[in-house]
Amino acid sequence: MTVLILTCEQDVTADMVLAELDGHGVPVVRLDPADLPGPVALSGEYVRGGFRGHLSAGGRLVSMSGLRSVWVRRPGAPASNTAEPSDWLTEESAQALFGMLRSTDARWMNHPDAARRARHKPWQLHLAQRSRLPVPATLITTFPQAARDFAIRFPDLVVKPVSGAHPQEPPRAVPTSRVAPGTDFAAVAFGPTLLQRRVAKRADIRLTCVGDRIFAARKAVAPDADPDEVDVRFATSDAPWRAVDTPSSVAAGVRVYLQEAGLAFGAFDFAEDDDGMWWFLECNQSGQFGFVQIESGQPIAAAVADWLAAPGAADAPSDGSRAWAMEGH
């Protein structure tokens, strides 16, 4: 049984998991949907009540019925690397590839439908509240007066994008920034704006959840750090990420979150305040973890590889092991 990894060519995080799978002799095919059609080819037939599909990439041909799991990591847009890309070809290629993969019994990390929903930040905040994770007071609005009223109630605010654009996607990636005193918020009328109470944090927390396994890492904020430097992705701090125990209430909350979201993987960002409270900021369903593993020593790539290599619907015995695998153990 083969593991299929969908990601772009330059993905060091995927390289780490691929090395783990190779080290354990697990067959792997890695491809970028951007190379379909071309270096990546597919074929599928629905005949006599059954489905037979094949994928070709890197000189290898794999049967879709032989897929153990699919890791949707950081794939390019289908057909975007063709000589004459077009919206039509991208849509046709996406429908063909992901439609066929949905026809298999492979396990997903993460399923495209769940992943698409999981990127909506307003829904993330709602789900975090339902999961009993602490969420800073937040407003998303296009009403300037609503923003002004919110700022009166919560004078110390940050502004961040409503979308979940990755830092690698300029110019859409906008750092979280502190709202200047006296802002009149007139510009709010020109686009949805997310305002959130600033957490006076003493540390940033990156919590990576793989199935049922949780890896939390802490990056301390220097006592003399600039309070306007609120986005850890762009911070100048050289403090390392260190492994840390996860409070039981947070561990329970993130497990509920992933279960409700239908995700097998999630990279959570929290802000730890002076009282030790972990405040939920967001969950990235395809977040990076290589930098955390390198600094903290946590075996996150091995955990991902273990999940991908676990028995799935197509090869699990009928003694209950399949249910165990599908629960992400």
C-alpha positions in Angstrom: 0.0 0.0 0.0 1.3 3.4 -1.0 1.3 6.8 0.7 0.5 9.7 -1.7 1.9 13.2 -0.8 0.5 16.1 -2.7 2.8 19.1 -2.4 5.0 21.5 -4.2 8.6 20.8 -5.1 10.1 23.1 -2.5 8.6 21.7 0.7 11.2 20.9 3.3 8.5 19.9 5.8 7.3 17.2 3.4 11.0 16.1 2.8 11.2 15.4 6.5 8.2 13.1 6.5 9.3 11.5 3.3 12.6 10.6 4.9 10.8 8.9 7.8 8.6 6.9 5.4 11.5 5.8 3.3 13.4 4.8 6.4 10.7 2.4 7.3 10.3 1.0 3.8 6.8 2.5 3.2 6.1 3.1 -0.5 5.6 6.7 -1.3 4.6 8.7 -4.4 5.0 12.5 -4.2 3.5 14.7 -6.8 2.4 18.3 -7.4 -1.1 18.7 -9.0 0.5 21.8 -10.7 2.2 19.3 -13.0 -1.0 17.7 -14.2 -1.3 17.3 -17.2 2.4 16.8 -18.1 4.8 15.1 -15.7 1.8 13.9 -13.8 -0.8 11.8 -15.6 -4.0 10.0 -14.5 -6.6 7.7 -15.8 -9.8 6.3 -14.2 -12.6 4.2 -15.4 -16.0 3.4 -13.9 -17.1 0.1 -15.4 -19.4 -2.7 -14.3 -20.1 -1.1 -11.0 -16.5 -0.5 -10.0 -13.7 2.1 -10.2 -10.2 1.6 -11.4 -7.8 4.5 -11.4 -4.0 5.0 -11.9 -1.6 7.9 -11.3 1.8 8.4 -13.0 4.5 10.6 -11.5 8.3 10.6 -11.5 8.3 7.5 -13.7 6.1 5.5 -11.3 2.7 4.1 -11.9 0.5 3.5 -8.9 -3.0 2.1 -8.7 -5.4 4.3 -6.8 -6.9 1.3 -5.1 -3.5 0.7 -3.6 -3.4 4.1 -1.9 -3.1 3.7 1.9 -3.4 7.5 2.7 -3.2 10.9 1.0 -1.4 13.8 2.6 -2.6 17.1 1.2 0.4 19.2 2.2 1.1 22.3 0.1 0.0 21.4 -3.4 0.1 23.8 -6.3 -3.0 24.7 -8.3 -3.7 21.9 -10.7 -2.4 22.5 -14.2 -0.7 25.7 -13.2 2.7 24.5 -14.6 1.4 23.7 -18.0 2.6 25.5 -21.1 -0.8 27.3 -21.5 -2.5 27.4 -18.1 -6.1 28.5 -17.8 -8.9 28.6 -15.3 -10.7 26.0 -17.4 -7.8 23.6 -17.4 -7.2 24.1 -13.7 -10.9 23.3 -12.9 -10.9 20.3 -15.2 -7.7 18.9 -13.7 -8.8 19.5 -10.1 -12.2 17.8 -10.7 -10.4 14.8 -12.3 -7.7 14.4 -9.7 -9.6 15.0 -6.5 -12.7 13.4 -7.8 -10.9 10.2 -8.4 -9.0 10.3 -5.1 -12.4 10.7 -3.4 -13.4 7.5 -5.1 -10.7 5.5 -3.1 -10.7 4.2 0.4 -7.5 6.1 1.3 -7.3 8.0 4.6 -6.9 11.8 4.3 -4.6 14.3 6.1 -6.6 16.4 5.6 -9.7 15.8 3.5 -10.1 18.6 0.9 -13.6 19.4 2.0 -12.7 19.7 5.7 -9.5 21.6 4.9 -11.4 24.2 2.8 -13.8 24.9 5.6 -11.0 24.9 8.2 -9.4 27.9 6.6 -12.3 30.2 7.4 -11.0 32.2 10.4 -14.5 33.3 11.7 -15.5 29.6 11.8 -12.2 28.8 13.6 -13.1 31.2 16.3 -16.6 29.8 16.7 -15.3 26.2 16.8 -12.6 27.2 19.4 -15.3 28.6 21.6 -17.4 25.5 21.2 -14.3 23.4 22.1 -13.9 25.5 25.3 -10.6 27.0 24.2 -10.1 30.6 25.5 -10.6 33.1 22.6 -9.6 36.8 22.9 -12.5 39.2 22.3 -12.8 39.6 18.5 -14.7 41.7 16.1 -15.0 41.2 12.3 -16.8 44.1 10.7 -17.3 46.6 7.9 -19.1 49.1 10.2 -16.7 51.9 11.3 -18.9 52.7 14.3 -18.9 49.1 15.4 -15.1 49.2 15.3 -15.0 52.4 17.3 -17.3 51.0 20.0 -15.3 47.9 20.2 -12.1 49.9 20.7 -13.7 51.8 23.6 -14.5 48.5 25.3 -11.1 47.0 24.4 -8.6 49.8 24.1 -5.6 47.6 23.3 -6.3 45.9 20.0 -4.5 44.2 17.1 -5.7 44.0 13.5 -5.1 40.9 11.4 -6.4 39.6 8.0 -9.7 37.7 8.0 -8.3 35.3 5.4 -5.9 32.5 6.2 -3.3 33.4 3.6 0.1 31.7 4.3 3.2 33.9 4.9 4.6 32.5 1.7 1.9 34.1 -0.3 2.8 37.8 -0.8 1.4 40.3 -1.1 -1.7 38.9 0.6 0.2 37.9 3.8 -0.2 40.8 6.2 1.4 40.7 9.6 -0.7 41.0 12.7 -0.2 44.6 13.9 -1.1 46.7 16.9 -3.8 49.3 16.4 -2.5 52.8 17.0 -4.3 55.0 19.6 -6.8 57.4 18.2 -7.5 55.3 15.0 -10.9 56.4 13.6 -11.6 53.1 11.7 -13.1 54.9 8.7 -11.3 52.5 6.4 -13.1 49.6 7.9 -16.0 50.3 5.5 -13.8 49.3 2.5 -13.2 45.7 3.6 -13.9 43.3 6.4 -11.6 44.0 9.3 -10.7 41.7 12.1 -9.9 43.4 15.4 -8.9 41.4 18.4 -8.0 42.2 22.0 -4.2 42.1 22.3 -2.9 39.4 24.7 0.0 40.8 26.7 1.9 37.6 26.1 4.9 36.2 27.8 5.3 33.4 25.2 4.1 32.1 21.9 2.8 28.6 21.8 2.8 26.4 18.7 0.8 23.2 19.3 0.9 20.6 16.6 -1.7 17.8 16.7 -1.3 14.7 14.6 -4.2 12.4 15.1 -4.3 12.0 18.8 -0.7 13.0 19.4 0.0 16.5 20.7 3.3 18.3 20.5 3.4 21.7 22.2 6.4 24.1 21.9 6.9 27.4 23.6 8.9 30.5 22.5 9.5 32.9 25.3 9.0 36.7 24.8 11.8 38.8 26.1 10.8 41.0 29.1 12.1 44.1 27.1 10.4 43.1 23.9 8.7 45.8 21.9 4.9 45.5 22.7 4.2 46.5 19.0 5.9 43.3 17.9 2.9 41.0 18.1 3.3 38.6 15.2 5.7 35.8 16.0 6.3 35.1 12.3 7.9 38.5 11.9 9.4 38.9 15.4 13.1 39.6 15.9 13.4 37.4 19.0 16.0 34.7 18.8 14.6 32.7 21.7 14.3 29.0 20.6 11.2 26.9 20.6 11.2 24.5 23.6 9.0 21.5 24.2 6.4 22.1 26.9 3.6 20.2 28.5 0.1 20.9 27.3 -2.5 21.9 30.0 -5.1 19.1 30.2 -7.9 21.6 29.4 -6.1 22.7 26.2 -5.4 19.1 25.1 -9.0 18.2 25.5 -10.1 21.3 23.6 -7.8 20.8 20.6 -8.9 17.2 20.3 -12.6 18.3 20.3 -11.7 21.0 17.8 -10.1 18.5 15.3 -12.9 16.0 15.7 -15.5 18.6 15.0 -13.5 20.0 12.1 -12.9 16.6 10.6 -9.2 17.1 10.6 -6.4 14.6 11.2 -3.7 17.4 11.5 -3.8 20.9 12.9 -1.1 23.5 13.8 -2.5 25.7 16.6 -1.2 29.1 17.6 -1.7 30.3 21.2 -0.6 33.3 23.1 0.4 32.6 26.8 -0.4 35.5 29.1 1.2 36.4 32.4 -1.2 34.1 34.3 -0.2 31.1 32.2 -3.5 31.1 30.2 -3.2 29.9 26.6 -5.4 32.0 24.3 -6.4 30.5 21.0 -5.4 32.6 18.0 -5.8 30.2 15.0 -5.5 26.7 13.6 -3.7 26.1 10.3 -4.8 22.8 8.8 -1.6 22.6 6.8 0.8 24.5 9.0 4.6 24.2 9.0 6.2 22.2 11.8 9.8 21.7 10.5 11.2 24.7 12.3 9.6 23.6 15.6 10.9 20.1 15.3 14.4 21.3 14.5 14.6 23.6 17.6 12.5 21.5 20.1 13.6 18.0 19.1 10.0 16.8 19.0 9.4 13.9 16.6 6.5 15.5 14.7 7.6 14.3 11.2 7.8 10.7 12.6 4.3 11.1 14.0 2.9 12.3 10.6 4.7 9.3 8.9 3.2 6.9 11.5 -0.3 8.2 10.8 0.1 8.0 7.1 1.6 4.5 7.2 -1.1 3.1 9.6 -3.6 0.6 8.2 -6.5 2.1 6.3 -9.8 1.0 4.8 -8.2 -0.8 1.9 -5.9 -3.0 3.9 -7.1 -3.2 7.5 -8.3 -6.6 8.9 -11.9 -7.0 9.9 -11.1 -7.4 13.6 -11.7 -3.8 14.7 -8.2 -2.5 13.7 -9.8 -0.4 10.9 -11.8 1.6 13.4 -8.6 2.1 15.5 -6.8 3.4 12.4 -9.6 5.8 11.4 -9.5 7.4 14.8 -6.0 8.6 14.1 -4.0 6.5 16.6 
